[in-house]
């Protein structure tokens, strides 16, 4: 009678943060899956859990660095990132270790796009406040006269999947669109049919009524929105931030809002998540704060899980993944 050997055993996949059930089931069809979503808050437990894994799947709280790669051991072949930001993954260390890094390119872009406009509608129409007033027995129509998006200029910093998706609805609402992306060539095919004007960073800052950020966090973009750039922004502008917290100098933003330089801000990401308390931004009017949920719709998370699961399994089977950073 033959007995299974290590070579016959399915690969071990450790999922260290939340992953949609369908994605987990897809992985389980060809691998042994250990689902330990609490490890995003437990660094020691994370390093113990990944020992012997061939794949590790994370979101944005687990740091994938040289220590994690060493803890996993030489059998680690792929890291799956449930999202698109890769600032918590040490790409050079993964490259040196021969570990592929796959991510969910485009899977939550529709959700983030919808969030941007939902936040703008809330800020400009004050729907939650009006609802609370009516529930309290009032009918203050004049107090809740709103503002429209039409006629305003939308400035997009970062013309990747999300940035490009914002353009058609913005134009449909009657907005004009400026876009800045230092990584795209002037004749980028992805922008060829979009009704937007490519602009410098300075022009985008100075002419936008709404400035929305969709850049990765890199040494070049860290602190990009600072005292100087905020002074350049059009008085009364709105800042929307769904990218990575470190792109915005939060103290500078709080000062600009407190001084009345900006109309408001919509912040889904922060430098520290959750932010330390008391949070200076929470005390300011015209600020909408959400807990990193822009891409967190049921539909988006199902897509994210499926995309990452398929690419993790592709690497484990020796095939080329669809979206890999390394």
Buried (B, 14 or more C-beta within 10 A) or exposed (E): EEEEEEEEEEBBBBBBBBBBEEBBEBBBEBBBBBBBEEBBEBBEBBBEBBEEBBBBBBBBBBBBBEBBBBBBEEEBBBBBBBBBBBBBBBBEBBEEBEBBBBBBBBBBBBBBBBBBBBBBBBBBBBBEEBEEBEEEEEEEEEEBEEEEBEEBBBBBBBBBBBBBBBBBBBBEBEBBBBBBBEEBEEEBEEBEEBEBEBBEBEBBBBBBBBBBBBBBBBEEBBBBBBBEBBEBBBEEBBBBBBBBBBBBBBEBBBBBBBEEBBBBBBBBBBBEEEBEEEBBBEEBEBBBBBEBEBBBBEEBBBBBBBBBBBBBBBBBEEEEBEBBBB
